Amino acid sequence: MTDQFDLTDEDLEPVYATLHFYHDDPESMRRLRECLDAPDVKAAVRDFHEWLRRQSDSENAEYANAIDQLREKMFEVFSDRGLDPWCE
């Protein structure tokens, strides 16, 4: 089986999808807002990760260790959900 990262542009065909949201359904509007906010949430996660990385450079070893554990947990949570906010 080919790993998804081994694919080239020639191996890929475009995927087209149509999403339907209904303005009179609050749940549908909530899902629309989640879709629209997704790029900003991804950017916020990256910004937070970068801030954590800078914090882990602390002279205080105990603090740096705690920050590194937090970063590891962050990667674990995303991985468990099959998400990679670092991919383009």
Secondary structure as UniProt FT lines:
FT   HELIX           4..6
FT   HELIX           9..11
FT   TURN            23..24
FT   HELIX           26..55
FT   TURN            56..57
FT   HELIX           61..80
FT   TURN            81..82
FT   TURN            85..86
//
